Amino acid sequence: MTYRIESKHVLLVLGVVLMVSCHGLEELNENPNQIGSDNVDPNLLVPTVIRGVGQNIVNLGFGDMAGVMQHTQKDGWSSGHNAYDWSNDSHSWNSYYRLLTNNKTLIEKAENENLDFHHGVGLIMKSYIFGLITDLWGDAPYMDALRGAEGPEFFDAPFDPQKTIYEGIQADLKKANLLLSQNQDSYFSVQSDQDILYGGDVMKWRKFANSLSLRYFMRLSEKEPSWAQQGIIEIVSNPQLFPLIKEFNDDANMAYVGNTRDDAWPTNTKFDADPQGAYFRIKMAKTLVDRLQDLNDPRLSVWANRIDVPLELESDAPDDTDYVEDGRRHVSQNIVDAYEATVGFSVDYDSLYVGLPTAMTFGAAYNLSENVNQGTLNLHVSQLNDRYKEASGPLLMARLISAAEVNFILAEASAKGWVNGSAESYYNEGIRQSLNAWGIGDTYEDYISGPAAYTEPDDIIIQKWIASWSAATEAWLDFRRTGLPDLQTGEASKRQALPLRFYYHIDEIDNNSNAEEAINRLEPTQFKGDDVSNNSAWSKMWLLQGTGEPY
């Protein structure tokens, strides 16, 4: 289900968006002349929170996480995206806590006015945001977060253990499921046009709550297998009490309106027409392109353009032969040899799709490109599909959770022997729902009867990785848990392993005295490198400690 963000929905409620200090946690004293929690309409808060979460999901999953998981690579200004060149000033959680401040007001308002729909929505979004924070950073302020307005004693909020946060998330999601368990007409003050996710549909929100709970139980499956198994069994064994997102029409998708730079898809060329802009910098990654080609995957043509000018080697041609004829560029062997010796990568002669290798040093020159400026059109490498130039469109959505993901989780749970049903059947359904979500459901029968047919449990994570296109954060979190896909770093990567977390930001370290204790609870790995403390992207949070994954 998809709803657009209308500009009237995303006006900031000034008295509710309480700016935070560099801690990212304190609320400033409320201005009595502004709109506050006592008189704000909760329906105005719902789209504000959803929009903020949706944009963060795309900024992560189509940004740095897409680089880590090798969905995309950049050939300009690429170090954070391609090479994981992160540090303690790279990623801040301040925007997440600002959203939580709005969401806290939503929950309080709903509780005071007995608005069960808004209360349930608030608990789901609280769970989603805190889930992101602990997934990305590890231990974090939780129980005493957002209490700065109560006094200075709350300015330095403790970092709660990650397990405590996951426990709180599961409790809130179970409560949300209960709050949303009545008939649609039992709820009041629901403004469908303000709910930019599900249009006020209570059952869809309920499915979202339980699907998110399922996600987090599987997240815990390596660290706390008994807890995870028990939680998954409880949900799956009682579909009446715990309905799930099983079909793509129930996907939690937030569409982009595209009226302004702020509500437009981030790689659009409507508001960023620079020939070195975001669209031109981002290319399909070779890792994903090659896997999709091996599987004869129809999603490749949805996500990428065919290359403009294929290359053709004329091995018997005289030296320095280089000409374009019939839409192809013909080159002699000596040109290819000189290029490969200089760049260190083989020429890719595929006539349809070519991806950019991982973290290569001189990406703009890849595949004999003659325009070697950063972030420009490469005639011999696949650009993103033209739809990603648009400011909005039917497939340009923030994808918070999907039926494909839920079915792949059930497939994995079945493969573990935790739930009834065939792992292969759930796997097939995950693929079907992904293809449906991308508008190519009619290709399912041919696709599933080809190389994509289920053979082993590892196939589940590979297909889940593919299906997470534009929402690659979830694929990263699966990689940390399973070591799949088996991704190799590139020559320019900061370390010779994929990162595991975001660094705690320097502002938090400098201003919250509790940060050091959380850093000391991190477990360094052999890839810590020159990080001066355990606050490294290659350190293990509680969730990964003792699991042996991914390294």
WOGIWO-V201333 format. One record per backbone hydrogen bond with DSSP energy under -0.5 kcal/mol. CO is the residue of the C=O (numbers start at 0). NH is the residue of the N-H. E is the energy in kcal/mol with one decimal. If there is no record, write none. Layout:
BEGIN
CO;NH;E
CO;NH;E
END
This chain:
BEGIN
0;252;-1.2
2;254;-1.8
3;5;-0.8
5;8;-1.7
5;9;-0.7
6;9;-0.9
7;10;-0.6
11;13;-1.1
12;15;-2.4
12;16;-2.2
15;17;-2.0
16;18;-0.8
18;27;-0.7
20;23;-2.0
24;147;-0.6
30;33;-1.9
35;38;-1.1
35;39;-1.2
39;41;-0.6
40;43;-2.0
40;44;-0.7
41;44;-0.5
41;45;-1.5
42;46;-0.8
43;47;-0.8
44;48;-2.4
45;49;-2.4
46;50;-2.6
47;51;-1.8
48;52;-2.4
49;53;-3.0
50;54;-2.5
51;55;-1.8
52;56;-2.3
53;57;-2.0
54;58;-2.8
55;59;-2.1
56;60;-3.1
57;61;-2.5
58;63;-0.5
59;62;-0.8
59;64;-1.7
59;65;-0.8
60;471;-1.3
62;65;-0.7
62;66;-1.3
63;67;-2.5
64;68;-2.6
65;70;-2.6
65;71;-1.7
66;69;-1.0
69;287;-0.9
70;284;-2.3
72;282;-3.3
74;374;-1.1
77;81;-3.4
77;82;-0.7
78;82;-1.2
78;84;-1.8
82;493;-3.1
83;85;-2.5
86;89;-1.7
87;505;-3.2
92;95;-0.6
92;96;-1.9
93;97;-2.1
94;98;-1.8
95;99;-2.1
96;100;-1.8
97;101;-1.8
98;102;-2.6
99;103;-2.6
100;104;-1.6
101;105;-2.0
102;106;-2.5
103;107;-2.6
104;108;-2.7
105;109;-2.4
106;110;-2.6
107;111;-2.4
108;112;-1.7
109;114;-2.7
110;113;-0.9
113;115;-1.1
114;118;-2.4
115;119;-2.6
116;120;-2.5
117;121;-2.6
118;122;-2.2
119;123;-2.0
120;124;-2.5
121;125;-2.4
122;126;-2.2
123;127;-2.4
124;128;-2.5
125;129;-2.6
126;130;-2.2
127;131;-2.0
128;132;-2.3
129;133;-2.5
130;134;-2.3
131;135;-2.5
132;136;-2.7
132;137;-0.7
135;501;-3.3
139;159;-2.0
141;144;-0.8
143;146;-0.8
146;149;-2.1
147;150;-1.4
150;153;-2.0
151;154;-1.8
154;156;-1.0
157;141;-0.5
157;159;-0.8
159;139;-1.4
160;163;-0.5
160;164;-1.6
161;165;-2.3
162;166;-2.4
163;167;-2.3
164;168;-2.5
165;169;-2.4
166;170;-2.1
167;171;-2.5
168;172;-2.4
169;173;-2.0
170;174;-2.0
171;175;-2.5
172;176;-2.3
173;177;-1.6
174;178;-2.6
175;179;-1.9
177;180;-1.6
182;185;-2.2
183;186;-1.5
188;190;-0.7
189;191;-0.8
190;193;-1.5
190;194;-0.8
191;194;-0.6
193;195;-1.2
194;198;-1.9
195;2;-0.7
197;200;-1.7
199;201;-0.8
200;204;-1.6
201;205;-2.2
202;206;-2.4
203;207;-2.0
204;208;-2.3
205;209;-2.0
206;210;-2.4
206;244;-0.6
207;211;-2.4
208;212;-1.9
209;213;-2.2
210;214;-2.2
211;215;-2.1
212;216;-2.0
213;217;-2.2
214;218;-1.9
215;219;-1.1
217;220;-1.5
219;223;-3.3
223;227;-2.7
224;228;-2.9
225;229;-2.5
226;230;-2.3
227;231;-2.6
228;232;-2.6
229;233;-2.2
230;234;-1.8
231;235;-2.8
232;236;-2.4
234;237;-1.0
237;241;-2.6
243;245;-0.9
246;249;-2.4
247;250;-1.8
250;252;-1.4
251;399;-2.7
251;400;-0.7
252;2;-0.8
252;254;-0.6
253;397;-3.1
254;4;-0.5
259;262;-0.5
260;263;-0.8
262;256;-0.7
262;257;-2.2
264;267;-1.9
273;276;-2.6
276;280;-1.6
277;281;-1.5
280;74;-2.0
280;282;-0.5
281;383;-0.6
282;72;-2.3
283;355;-3.0
284;288;-2.6
285;289;-2.9
286;290;-1.6
287;291;-2.8
288;292;-2.4
289;293;-2.3
290;294;-1.6
291;296;-2.8
292;295;-1.1
296;299;-1.4
297;300;-0.6
297;301;-0.5
298;301;-0.6
298;302;-1.8
299;303;-2.2
302;384;-2.2
309;328;-2.8
311;330;-2.2
312;314;-0.7
313;316;-1.8
313;332;-0.6
317;320;-1.3
320;331;-1.8
322;329;-3.5
324;327;-1.8
326;309;-0.6
327;324;-2.7
327;329;-0.6
328;311;-2.5
329;322;-1.9
330;313;-3.2
331;335;-1.6
332;336;-2.9
333;337;-2.2
334;338;-2.2
335;339;-2.9
336;340;-2.1
337;341;-1.5
338;342;-3.1
339;343;-1.6
346;348;-0.6
351;306;-2.5
353;381;-2.8
355;285;-2.3
356;359;-0.8
357;490;-0.5
358;491;-2.4
359;362;-0.6
361;364;-1.7
362;365;-1.7
364;367;-0.7
364;368;-0.8
365;368;-0.6
369;371;-0.8
372;375;-0.7
376;378;-0.6
377;380;-1.4
378;308;-2.8
381;283;-1.0
382;304;-2.9
384;387;-2.4
385;388;-2.4
386;389;-1.3
388;268;-3.0
388;269;-0.6
390;264;-2.3
392;395;-1.2
394;396;-1.4
395;255;-1.2
396;398;-0.6
397;253;-2.5
397;399;-0.8
400;251;-2.4
401;405;-2.1
402;406;-2.5
403;407;-2.2
404;408;-2.4
405;409;-2.3
406;410;-2.1
407;411;-2.4
408;412;-2.7
409;413;-2.4
410;414;-2.4
411;415;-1.6
412;417;-2.6
412;418;-0.7
413;416;-1.5
421;425;-2.2
422;426;-2.6
423;427;-2.9
424;428;-2.2
425;429;-2.4
426;430;-2.0
427;431;-2.6
428;432;-2.6
429;433;-1.8
430;434;-2.7
431;435;-2.5
432;436;-2.3
433;437;-1.5
434;439;-2.7
435;438;-1.8
439;442;-2.0
440;443;-1.6
442;446;-2.3
443;447;-3.0
444;448;-1.1
446;449;-1.5
446;451;-0.8
449;452;-1.9
455;458;-1.8
456;459;-1.5
456;460;-0.8
457;461;-1.8
458;462;-2.5
459;463;-2.2
460;464;-2.5
461;465;-2.1
462;466;-2.7
463;467;-0.9
464;467;-0.6
465;468;-1.4
467;470;-3.2
470;473;-1.2
471;475;-2.1
472;476;-2.2
473;477;-1.9
474;478;-2.5
475;479;-2.3
476;480;-1.2
477;481;-2.4
478;482;-3.1
484;486;-1.7
489;492;-1.5
494;496;-0.7
504;507;-0.5
504;508;-2.2
505;509;-2.6
506;510;-1.4
507;511;-2.2
510;512;-0.6
511;514;-1.9
513;517;-1.3
514;518;-2.3
515;519;-2.3
516;520;-0.9
517;520;-0.5
518;521;-1.3
521;523;-0.6
522;539;-3.6
524;527;-1.8
527;530;-1.5
533;535;-2.7
535;538;-1.5
536;499;-4.2
536;500;-1.2
539;522;-2.7
540;543;-1.5
540;544;-1.4
543;546;-1.9
END
